[in-house]
Amino acid sequence: MDQTSVSKLSSPTVTSIAPQSPAGSPWEVLKVFLRLGLTCFGGPIAHIGYFRDEFVVRRKWIDEHAYADLVGLCQFLPGPASSQVGFSIGLMRAGYLGALAAWAGFTLPSAAILVLFAYGAGALSGPVGAGLLHGLKLTAVAIVAQAVWGMARKLCPDRERASIAVVAALIILFSTASIAQIGAIVLGGLAGLWLCRSDAPAPSGHVEMPVSQTVGLITLGMFFVLLAGLPVLRSLTGSTSIALFDAFYRSGALVFGGGHVVLPLLREAFVAPGWLSDDAFLAGYGAAQAVPGPLFTFAAYLGTVVSPEPHGLVGAALGLVGIFLPGMLVLLGTLPFWDAFRKRAGAQAMMRGVNAAVVGVLGAAMYDPVWTTTVHSPRDFGIALVGFVLLVVWRAPPLVVVAFSAAAGVVSALM
């Protein structure tokens, strides 16, 4: 979604997210994120839970409030939210190479699997395969439940913030619009300005971001230049390479919250012009949900099987860069100005409301789609419950929970 220092927005003491010089190494970041990229099943909401467990609870690279602020920021921005959180953690831990290492480690495992699937390596079939995949999805239920539980206890300790979280959850649950997530967080911030001012600490501390304001302005400029310029370049040159890159870039630039929201945009960009059949698109979509890592790696599958050249491995690389680039550009463009904003007393109160709204958004996602699409029987609930207890009570590593849930899913399918 790595952090040596970030100002603890919501507490009287201020910690910082990144020190003046990064405290870790790109190799350290790559190893951690590669393991997460191989084990993070369940989509963006579950990834936020995995990241919290790894970097807030276990490694303490970032504190709870700073992590929630980072999640809130990434929810505001276009692009894959969980990947942006990981990218930021890598950036703050080990600089630009750390950010690249975090993105590569978290993204490439699932991208490689989907490329193999595109070449016919095949999806799991039969009761054993179906049970294994279902068990992996049940892991997400436990991970998300743990994240909601832990964040609610720390970020919604009073009536005001608990109420903000509930209202945010209701907005998500009763709305079908993709903008609802953004709206819930914006309303949470406004409610925080009204309800949480008395609790906001006086501004203090200084946070060093490993991105200068000059770099931030340049990357923001690049984001908008590519968004406006690629369609023009596409029409002037007629290049299929530019057309494909534009389709991926535009899909990544216009989606907020990431995850499943990008799929309608990708379908419009690739199925509508006849570059791909609906059947092939849906087959890749199903495979993307069954692999670890970010759902945006679906672009690697699309780039491999799309009919215009370049396709294959070149197309997969084009798809990955194209769909992830806009979100990372806008994130880099925002980070240098984020600290100056969040140090203001009013901004701190607003971020208390945003943090509470993020808990509500996660709680709503815990129900739909995580719960509604995964828990279908008492057995499913039992497997998810054991996973939750392993995480919360026994403090078991997520990998143990993944292994247990996968095995339990296979046993359940064979019974």
Secondary structure, DSSP 8 states (H G I E B T S, - for coil): ---SB---TTSSS---BS-SS-SS-HHHHHHHHHHHHHH--S-HHHHHHHHIIIIIIIS-SS-HHHHHHHHHHHHHSBS-HHHHHHHHHHHHHHHHHHHHHHHHHHHHHHHHHHHHHHTT-----HHHHHHHHHHHHHHHHHHHHHHHHHHHHHH--SHHHHHHHHHHHHHHHT---TTHHHHHHHHHHHHHHHHSGGG----------SS-HHHHHHHHHHHHHHHHHHHHHHHHH--HHHHHHHHHHHHHHS-BS-GGGHHHHHHHHHTTTTSS-HHHHHHHHHHHHHSSS-GGGHHHHHHHH-SSSS-HHHHHHHHHHHHHHHHHHHHHHHHHHHHHHHTSHHHHHHHHHHHHHHHHHHHHHIIIIIITTT--SHHHHHHHHHHHHHHHTS---HHHHHHHHHHHHHHHHH-
